[in-house]
């Protein structure tokens, strides 16, 4: 059986059903999918699979801010990541990132989803916090934004105080386009996970 035939017989759920996740194999599988199929695979992940993937990704693949906004992207140009969370409802969302106008060691972003009007855009600042983790910090807000993004507001506003306020997301790399994250609040991990898939090939 050729390598391509083997990949064709696998799917993301097969990798995560194994007792020990083959992270290198999973990354190779995801990297060989086209952009639409990769996004569908990520958005098919169930809560237990996300939790398992987050643990399996610890210390495996280095990550930096260019995973979220590739090198060469102009400042304030949007890069979309399609997301799937482990909540009971409203699973699908997007995180949209951009580079600051100046060369700071951070990137900016917000959350796009069906109920943004109720809970707000959830603006954040992301920084690399270890060779294997990037932290998305909702306690910090961008100083500006791309013109078409919604107005920047504190995460204590609206119902966002129950969702974003005091929260940090810890992100780990899975493949070239895919990351897995877990929410924390006041330094304590929450039982909320989510996967992201960067748009494009």
C-alpha positions, 0 to 999 in steps of 0.5 A: 500500500502506497503512502497516498493510499494509506492517507486516503483510508485514514481520517482525523477521527481514526488518528484520535481513536488510537490509544496514542495519537500519532502526531506526525502522521496526523500532521502529514494527513492534514497537510495533504488535504486541500483547504476545504477538506482540512477545514471540514476535518477540523470542524468535525472534531468532537469534544473528547477528541479536542481534549485528547488532541490538546494533551497529545500536542504538548511539547511536540511541534514548535509554534510561533506567531507566524503560524497565525499570521504568515511572514510577509502579511502586511500589517492590519491585513486579516488572516482568518482561522476557522474554529470548532469549539467544545461547547454544547451549542454554537460550535463553529466560529472564526478567529481573525488575526492581523499584525500590528502597524508597528513591529511588536512581538504580538498579533491582534485579533477578534472572534467572529460568530453568530451571536457577536451582537450579544457577547461582543467581538472578544478582542485579544492580543496574542503572544508567544509564551514558550517554544511550544505555546502561544497565549491569546490574552483577552485582558489585553486589547489592540490599539487599533484594527483593520477598518472593516473589523467591528468596534473595539470594546472591553471584554467586560461589556455585554455578555462578553464578561461571562465568555471572554473577560479574564480568559486566556487561550493556550494554543498548541500546534498540530500541523502547518495550518491547524492548532488546538487550544484550551481556555483558562481563567485566573490561571486555571484550565477550563474544560473548554477546548477548540481547534483552529484551521488557517484559511488558504493552502 
